[in-house]
Amino acid sequence: MKEETFLARDKCNLKTKIRECELIDLDKIYGLQETKHADLLLNCGELVIIVEETSTMRSADITQIISTIDNLMRDKEKYGIKTDPKKYIGIVHSNSRVDSIGRKYLHSKTKGNMILNIANCCDDLPRKIRKYFSK
């Protein structure tokens, strides 16, 4: 039987809510490197979702997601991804409301096969993730 690992950054219990994806704590991949990176990766085959957990969304959070996706596209094997994902989703999970400037900045960075979005609570995050399975 596969040993279950506790994911400290999995605040919304995605490991049990999104069972069709492999949930990876990116700290385990990056280790103690000083490279800024997002918190969680959900490997869903043709769909890869990167989640940044934050109390208040800042432009640096979006930059971390984009940087993580760029690194992942260059070196999928480092992240344990054996397929060729068709879509990359970055989600900033913020506990506080995001202002209109933050939303515009987020959407201005969406391009090609990379989509960026916001989730405001632990009910919203799995709902947003599931939305991309139907597209």
N, C-alpha and C positions, 0 to 999 in steps of 0.2 A: 504494500500500500504506500502511496506517495505521501511523504510527510508534509503537513500543512505548515506554512511559515506565517507568522504574524507580520503584517505590513504596518509599520508605525504611521505611515502617511495616508493609509487607506481610511480616512475619517468617515467616509460614507458607506463602508463595508461593500465596496464594489466586487470584491472577491466572491461574495455569495450572490450578489444581485445581477452580475453580468457573467454567468458561468460559461458562456460560449467563447469567452476570451481568456487568454493567459494574462494575468496581472503581474507586472514586474515593477519592483521598487527600484528606481533608477539610481539611488544611492549605492545599491549593491553592484551596479555596473561601473559607476564612476569612482566609487570608493572615496578616498580622502583627497582626490584631486581638487584643485581650486576652480576647475571649470564650472561655470554656472550652468545648471541644467534644470529641466522640469522635474516633477516629483514621481509621477507614475506613468507607466506605459501599458496599454492594453493591446495585446497582439491578437487580432481577430481575423487572421488570414489575409484577405485582400484589403482589409481595413485596419489601420493602425491609429490608435487614439493616444495622445499625450495629454496628461492632466497636470496643471500647476495649481497647487493648493496655496491660497493666500487669504489674509484677512481683508485687505483692501487692494484692489487691482491697481497696478502701476505699469507704466510702459516697459519697465525692466522684466516684468512677468511675461509679457508678450514676447520680448526679445529672447528670453530663456526658452520658451516653447519653440520659437522659430529656429534657434540655434540647435536645440535637441533634434528637431525634425531634419534639419540640414545634415547633422552628424549621422543620424540614422540612415538617411538616403545614401550617404557615402560608404557606410560600413554596417550593413544590416546584420552581418554575422556576429558582430560585437554584442548586439542586442538579442541574439538568438532567433532572429527572423530568417526563416528558410524560404519563404515565398516571396513573390514580387508584389508588394502592396500597390493597389491601384489608387488608393486615397489615403491621405494623412489628415487627421483631425486634431486640432489643438484646442483644448478647453481650459479656460481660466475659471477655477472654482473659487469664488469669492464670497465671503460671508456678508459683506456689505453691498449696498447698492452701487452700481457702476454709473458714473455720470455720462452724459451724452458725448463729451469729448473723448472719454475712454472708449466708448463703443465705436465712435468714428475711427479712432486710431486702430482698433482691433480689426475692423472691417477693411480698412485701407491696406492692411498687411496680408489679407487673404488673396491667394493667387494660385492659378493652375490647379494642381491636384492636392493643394493644401488649403484646408478650410479652418478658420479660427472662430471660436464661439465662447460664450460666457454661460456659466451655471451659477445660480445664486444660493442654492441650498442643497441638502442631501437628497431631497425628493426630486429636485430639478436635474441634478447631474445624471443619474441613470436614465431619466426620460430623454435628455438630450443625446446621450450615447445611443440609446435604442433607435432614435429617430434616423440615425445614419445607416442602420441595417436595412431599412426599407428603401433607401435611395439607390 
